[in-house]
Amino acid sequence: MPISHLHDVLRQVHVTAVMASGTLFFLRGTAVTLMNAHWPHRPAVRYLSYTIDSILLAAALMLIAVIHQYPFVQAWLTVKVLLLVVYIGLGSIAIKRGKSLAIRRAAFVAALGVFVFIASVAHTHNPLGLFTTL
């Protein structure tokens, strides 16, 4: 398979996994923070999330190898990686670790904002993401 085709396939898998992961997080977070639902904590839902995120990570690592751009070398990838850590932390607080509903809700909204910003950094290949035009 030519490298350009491999790049296209990996990018599509990565983008699809990002959308699936974000959608599942949105549904789980909404259910927990607005409806006090318990289904987001069920093993099947958690394992689905782990599976999607594993595919996302694998595609990201393969893309890094194919495009020869690396975190801590390219600024936009560095921002994505650092914000991913923030997003995971906020998501954990929103879904299960927040001590109160208000804390879980605030963490959920913040995580969604970070998710959107990460996507904008990926789209623009610029560490300023959606703020690039300012």
C-alpha positions as a Python dict, from the first residue, in 0.01 Angstrom:
ca = {
    (1, 'M'): (0, 0, 0),
    (2, 'P'): (147, 339, -96),
    (3, 'I'): (231, 568, 198),
    (4, 'S'): (-17, 834, 86),
    (5, 'H'): (-300, 580, 84),
    (6, 'L'): (-191, 442, 421),
    (7, 'H'): (-188, 799, 557),
    (8, 'D'): (-543, 855, 429),
    (9, 'V'): (-671, 530, 580),
    (10, 'L'): (-504, 591, 917),
    (11, 'R'): (-630, 950, 924),
    (12, 'Q'): (-986, 833, 854),
    (13, 'V'): (-967, 567, 1126),
    (14, 'H'): (-828, 826, 1367),
    (15, 'V'): (-1095, 1086, 1286),
    (16, 'T'): (-1373, 826, 1309),
    (17, 'A'): (-1241, 708, 1646),
    (18, 'V'): (-1222, 1070, 1768),
    (19, 'M'): (-1586, 1124, 1673),
    (20, 'A'): (-1693, 794, 1833),
    (21, 'S'): (-1496, 865, 2151),
    (22, 'G'): (-1628, 1221, 2177),
    (23, 'T'): (-1985, 1111, 2113),
    (24, 'L'): (-1968, 836, 2374),
    (25, 'F'): (-1813, 1076, 2627),
    (26, 'F'): (-2087, 1332, 2554),
    (27, 'L'): (-2360, 1071, 2602),
    (28, 'R'): (-2205, 931, 2921),
    (29, 'G'): (-2135, 1275, 3065),
    (30, 'T'): (-2483, 1401, 2986),
    (31, 'A'): (-2638, 1092, 3143),
    (32, 'V'): (-2429, 1124, 3460),
    (33, 'T'): (-2445, 1501, 3507),
    (34, 'L'): (-2803, 1568, 3401),
    (35, 'M'): (-2991, 1245, 3469),
    (36, 'N'): (-2786, 1081, 3743),
    (37, 'A'): (-2797, 767, 3528),
    (38, 'H'): (-2604, 455, 3620),
    (39, 'W'): (-2571, 294, 3276),
    (40, 'P'): (-2253, 495, 3191),
    (41, 'H'): (-2070, 301, 3464),
    (42, 'R'): (-2170, -45, 3342),
    (43, 'P'): (-1881, -265, 3231),
    (44, 'A'): (-2001, -299, 2872),
    (45, 'V'): (-2009, 80, 2828),
    (46, 'R'): (-1669, 123, 2993),
    (47, 'Y'): (-1518, -153, 2777),
    (48, 'L'): (-1665, 7, 2464),
    (49, 'S'): (-1498, 333, 2565),
    (50, 'Y'): (-1165, 155, 2627),
    (51, 'T'): (-1189, -18, 2288),
    (52, 'I'): (-1262, 303, 2098),
    (53, 'D'): (-985, 489, 2279),
    (54, 'S'): (-737, 206, 2211),
    (55, 'I'): (-816, 222, 1839),
    (56, 'L'): (-779, 600, 1854),
    (57, 'L'): (-439, 575, 2023),
    (58, 'A'): (-315, 303, 1787),
    (59, 'A'): (-416, 505, 1481),
    (60, 'A'): (-251, 816, 1628),
    (61, 'L'): (76, 634, 1692),
    (62, 'M'): (76, 487, 1340),
    (63, 'L'): (2, 830, 1192),
    (64, 'I'): (296, 978, 1382),
    (65, 'A'): (523, 716, 1224),
    (66, 'V'): (382, 774, 874),
    (67, 'I'): (385, 1156, 875),
    (68, 'H'): (714, 1186, 1066),
    (69, 'Q'): (581, 1454, 1298),
    (70, 'Y'): (632, 1400, 1667),
    (71, 'P'): (502, 1541, 1995),
    (72, 'F'): (760, 1755, 2175),
    (73, 'V'): (911, 1834, 1832),
    (74, 'Q'): (610, 1986, 1652),
    (75, 'A'): (428, 2238, 1870),
    (76, 'W'): (77, 2147, 1752),
    (77, 'L'): (125, 1780, 1844),
    (78, 'T'): (274, 1877, 2178),
    (79, 'V'): (-36, 2086, 2255),
    (80, 'K'): (-261, 1796, 2152),
    (81, 'V'): (-82, 1550, 2381),
    (82, 'L'): (-73, 1787, 2680),
    (83, 'L'): (-439, 1881, 2638),
    (84, 'L'): (-530, 1514, 2602),
    (85, 'V'): (-399, 1461, 2955),
    (86, 'V'): (-613, 1754, 3075),
    (87, 'Y'): (-917, 1616, 2889),
    (88, 'I'): (-875, 1269, 3043),
    (89, 'G'): (-845, 1418, 3392),
    (90, 'L'): (-1151, 1638, 3349),
    (91, 'G'): (-1345, 1348, 3196),
    (92, 'S'): (-1262, 1127, 3492),
    (93, 'I'): (-1386, 1394, 3732),
    (94, 'A'): (-1702, 1444, 3525),
    (95, 'I'): (-1794, 1077, 3493),
    (96, 'K'): (-1692, 930, 3828),
    (97, 'R'): (-1448, 1117, 4051),
    (98, 'G'): (-1628, 1448, 4109),
    (99, 'K'): (-1734, 1476, 4473),
    (100, 'S'): (-2049, 1675, 4394),
    (101, 'L'): (-2286, 1717, 4104),
    (102, 'A'): (-2169, 2078, 4058),
    (103, 'I'): (-1806, 1966, 4031),
    (104, 'R'): (-1898, 1687, 3786),
    (105, 'R'): (-2098, 1931, 3573),
    (106, 'A'): (-1820, 2191, 3567),
    (107, 'A'): (-1563, 1925, 3476),
    (108, 'F'): (-1792, 1792, 3202),
    (109, 'V'): (-1834, 2135, 3041),
    (110, 'A'): (-1461, 2203, 3071),
    (111, 'A'): (-1377, 1862, 2918),
    (112, 'L'): (-1607, 1931, 2623),
    (113, 'G'): (-1434, 2266, 2570),
    (114, 'V'): (-1091, 2101, 2580),
    (115, 'F'): (-1212, 1833, 2336),
    (116, 'V'): (-1327, 2099, 2088),
    (117, 'F'): (-1000, 2287, 2124),
    (118, 'I'): (-795, 1969, 2067),
    (119, 'A'): (-996, 1903, 1751),
    (120, 'S'): (-929, 2259, 1633),
    (121, 'V'): (-554, 2215, 1691),
    (122, 'A'): (-563, 1891, 1491),
    (123, 'H'): (-760, 2054, 1211),
    (124, 'T'): (-536, 2360, 1181),
    (125, 'H'): (-204, 2192, 1271),
    (126, 'N'): (-148, 2503, 1478),
    (127, 'P'): (-105, 2510, 1858),
    (128, 'L'): (-347, 2805, 1875),
    (129, 'G'): (-624, 2597, 1716),
    (130, 'L'): (-946, 2792, 1686),
    (131, 'F'): (-764, 3103, 1810),
    (132, 'T'): (-539, 3103, 1502),
    (133, 'T'): (-736, 3377, 1332),
    (134, 'L'): (-712, 3621, 1625),
}
